[in-house]
Amino acid sequence: MIRHNAKPQGFVLVAVIFLLVVLGGAGLVISQLTVRNSATGVQSLQATRAQWLVQAGLDAAILRVLSNEPCAAAATTHADFPGLTLTVTCGAEREYVTAGMTLQDIVATVESTGLTPASREYVWLRQTAVMEVVND
């Protein structure tokens, strides 16, 4: 009877290749999740910045109305909010004849500058306020 004392060869190579494939796949999945989370974070940050800017625009317009200053339509950009444009418009005044009050419509709109709606970072937000001003 012939005895073979040969050890299995190539097992380590197969195990190393399998391990490299598994680790490579895991690295690919992790990198894709990181990119996706980063894009979501940028969009969330832009949306939050747009909310603060639209609220600031409404507050400024309300202050102008309460100070008896003209509330003219204006489109502005702000240094603290790069990439966003704020447009504030004041609608026509409507009077309550019996109540002695005037209603003032104020609309503030924020839109991303230089981006299209198809872009992930695009933000568009509009808020409307209706003020009741007591006639003197």
C-alpha positions in Angstrom: 0.0 0.0 0.0 1.2 3.4 -0.9 0.9 6.2 1.6 0.4 9.8 0.6 1.7 12.3 3.1 0.7 15.2 1.0 -0.8 18.1 2.8 -3.7 19.9 1.2 -2.3 22.8 -0.8 -4.1 26.0 -2.0 -6.6 26.1 0.9 -5.0 29.3 2.3 -5.1 31.0 -1.1 -8.8 30.3 -1.5 -9.5 31.5 2.0 -7.6 34.7 1.4 -9.3 35.4 -2.0 -12.7 34.8 -0.3 -11.9 37.1 2.5 -10.8 39.8 0.1 -14.0 39.6 -1.9 -16.1 39.8 1.2 -14.2 42.8 2.6 -14.3 44.5 -0.7 -18.0 44.1 -1.0 -18.5 45.4 2.6 -16.3 48.4 1.8 -18.3 49.2 -1.3 -21.6 49.1 0.6 -20.3 51.3 3.3 -18.9 53.9 0.8 -22.3 54.0 -0.9 -24.1 54.5 2.4 -21.7 57.3 3.3 -22.3 59.1 0.0 -26.0 58.8 0.4 -26.0 60.0 4.0 -23.8 62.9 3.0 -26.2 64.0 0.3 -29.2 63.8 2.7 -27.3 65.8 5.2 -26.6 68.6 2.7 -30.2 68.7 1.7 -31.4 68.8 5.3 -29.0 71.6 6.0 -30.2 73.6 3.0 -33.9 73.1 4.0 -33.1 74.3 7.5 -31.3 77.4 6.2 -34.2 78.1 3.9 -36.7 77.9 6.8 -34.7 80.4 8.8 -34.3 82.8 5.9 -38.0 82.7 5.0 -38.9 83.4 8.6 -36.4 86.3 8.7 -38.0 87.7 5.5 -41.5 87.6 7.0 -40.3 89.2 10.2 -38.6 92.0 8.3 -41.7 92.6 6.2 -44.0 92.6 9.3 -41.7 95.1 11.0 -41.9 97.4 7.9 -45.7 97.2 7.9 -46.0 97.9 11.6 -43.6 100.9 11.2 -45.8 102.3 8.4 -43.0 101.9 5.9 -43.8 100.7 2.4 -43.7 97.0 1.9 -42.3 96.8 -1.6 -41.5 93.5 -3.3 -37.8 92.7 -3.1 -35.5 89.8 -4.1 -32.4 89.7 -2.0 -29.5 87.4 -1.2 -27.9 87.3 2.2 -24.2 86.7 3.0 -25.1 84.3 5.9 -27.2 82.2 3.5 -25.1 81.6 0.3 -26.9 79.9 -2.5 -30.4 81.0 -1.5 -32.5 83.9 -2.8 -35.2 85.5 -0.7 -38.2 87.2 -2.3 -40.7 89.1 -0.2 -43.9 90.5 -1.6 -46.8 92.3 0.1 -50.2 91.9 -1.4 -52.9 94.5 -1.6 -54.4 95.7 1.6 -58.0 94.6 2.2 -60.1 96.5 4.7 -62.7 95.3 7.2 -65.2 98.0 6.9 -67.0 97.2 10.1 -64.1 96.2 12.2 -61.8 99.1 11.4 -58.9 96.9 10.5 -56.8 96.3 7.4 -55.5 92.9 6.3 -52.0 92.8 4.8 -50.8 89.7 2.9 -47.1 89.0 3.1 -45.5 86.2 1.1 -41.8 85.2 1.5 -40.2 82.7 -0.9 -36.8 81.2 -0.7 -35.2 79.4 -3.7 -31.8 77.9 -4.4 -29.7 80.1 -6.7 -28.2 78.5 -9.8 -29.8 75.1 -9.3 -32.6 73.4 -11.1 -35.5 71.5 -9.3 -33.9 68.2 -10.5 -30.8 68.9 -8.4 -30.6 67.1 -5.0 -29.6 70.3 -3.3 -32.4 72.4 -4.7 -34.7 74.1 -2.1 -37.9 76.0 -2.6 -39.9 77.2 0.3 -42.9 79.7 0.5 -44.6 81.0 3.6 -47.5 83.4 3.8 -48.6 85.6 6.7 -51.8 87.7 7.0 -51.6 90.6 9.3 -54.4 92.5 10.9 -53.5 96.1 11.3 -55.9 98.4 13.3 -56.7 101.5 11.4 -56.1 104.7 13.3 
